[in-house]
Structure formats: structure tokens, C-alpha cells
Amino acid sequence: MNSRPSLVCLLLFFCLASVLPAWGRKEEKGTVIQATGLVRLVGSSPVTDVVITGTDKEWYIAKEEEYKLRALQQQIVTVEGTETVENLTFASGIPAGERRTLSKIKILSKS
């Protein structure tokens, strides 16, 4: 009797069992901040982003949160949210700056 197929199945099961808990979970790292600036729409259709442009920084709004600010374009807002910073690089490996993204936003004021 060949036990190799059942051994392979058992090994495969344990490998999948160790990986599955990570699927579907997105751990949000970042810092809760307040951001103030002008709400703008950047990019070209059909790919656009909502951003808040402050005096010295620009924050992209997470796609699932954009609906909260789209109607406030060209207005100054203050929001609270979780900021994540992604370091960007060119294909050659040269640093290309940072992209700041806000998620879990709450509008504190608008004008």
C-alpha cells in the first residue's frame, strides 16, 4: 500500500492551514493625524484620486473613503484619519519621494 499520496495531502493541508489565517486580513499600520487643506481631484478619467493639499504635504484619500470628500472639492477641510506613508522609487532604484494616504477619515470641519 502506497502512503505517499496521503502524506502529500497531509503536508499540503498543513501548509494551507498555516497560510489561510493571513488571507482576508489587512493590518492597518499608521498614525492617527489631523490634516487640513484643499480637497482636489487629481488624475484623468477614468482613474482619478481625491487628495487633500496642505501647505507642505499632500494626502491621497483611500479609495473606499473618497465618497466622503468628493462633494467638497475646492473647499478647505480638516479631517482626522490614519496616515500611512509609502516610500516610492523609480525603476532604477532612485528614491521618488513619499505617498501619504489617509484612511478611516472623519471630517472635523469644512469651509
N, C-alpha and C positions, 0 to 999 in steps of 0.2 A: 504494500500500500504506500502510495506516494504522499507524503505530508507537506511537500514543498508548496503546492498551491495554497493550502490553508495557512502556512507560515507566512507567505507573501501577503495574503489577505489580512492577517492579523497585524503584520508590520504596517501595511497601508492604513489600516484602521487607526493605529496609534499615532501615525504621522498626521492624519487628518484631524484627529481629536485634539492634537496639540495646536493646530493652526486655526481651527474653527472659532474658538473664543475671540480671536482678534478680528474676524470678519464682522463688518457691520458696526463696529465701534470706532468712532473718530474722537480721539482725545484732543481736546482743545487746550492748547498752551497759549499763554499770552498774558497781558497785563490789562487790567481794567483802567481805562483812562477817560478823560473828558476831552473832546475835540470841538473846536469852534472854527467855522469857515463857511465859504460859499459852496452851495450844492451845485454841482455841474454834471453834465452828461458828456462823456468823452468817448472817442472811437467813432466808427462809422457803421451804419446799419448794414447788416443785422446784428453785429457784435458791438454792443455799447456797454459802458460801465458807468455807474454813478459814483462820483467822488466828492469828497469834501476837501476844498482847497483852503488851507490855513495860511498864516503869514509865512511860516517857514517849513511846513510839511503838507503832504497830500495823502489822504487816506482813501483807499478804494473800499467800497461797501460790498460786503459779501452778497453774492447773487440772491440768496434766499431772504435778504433784508432790504433789497433795493426798493421794493414796493412802498416802504415807509417814507422814503425821501423823494421819489420821482415827482410827486406833485409839488415839491418845494424847490424846484430848480430855480436858480438865480436868487435864492434867499440865503441869508446868513442864519445858520443854525448852531446850536450847541447840543452835542449828543454825548451819551455815555455808552461805552462799549468795550469789548475785548479786542485789544490790538495785538495782531501777530505781525512779525517782521520777517520778510523773506529776502535773503541776500541773492541778488541776481548777478549772473555772469554771462559774458559773451561766449560764443562757441570756442573762441581762442583761449578761454580761461581768465580773461581780464575781468576784474570786477565791474559791474554795470550799475551799481547803486542798490537801493533797497526798495521794496514794495511793501507798504504798510496797508493792512487790511483790517477793517472793523467788522465785527460780528456781534450778535446779541445786543443790538443797539437800542437805546431808549432816548427819545427826543426830550431834551430838557427845556429848550427854548427855541423860538424861531422868530425872525423879523423880516 
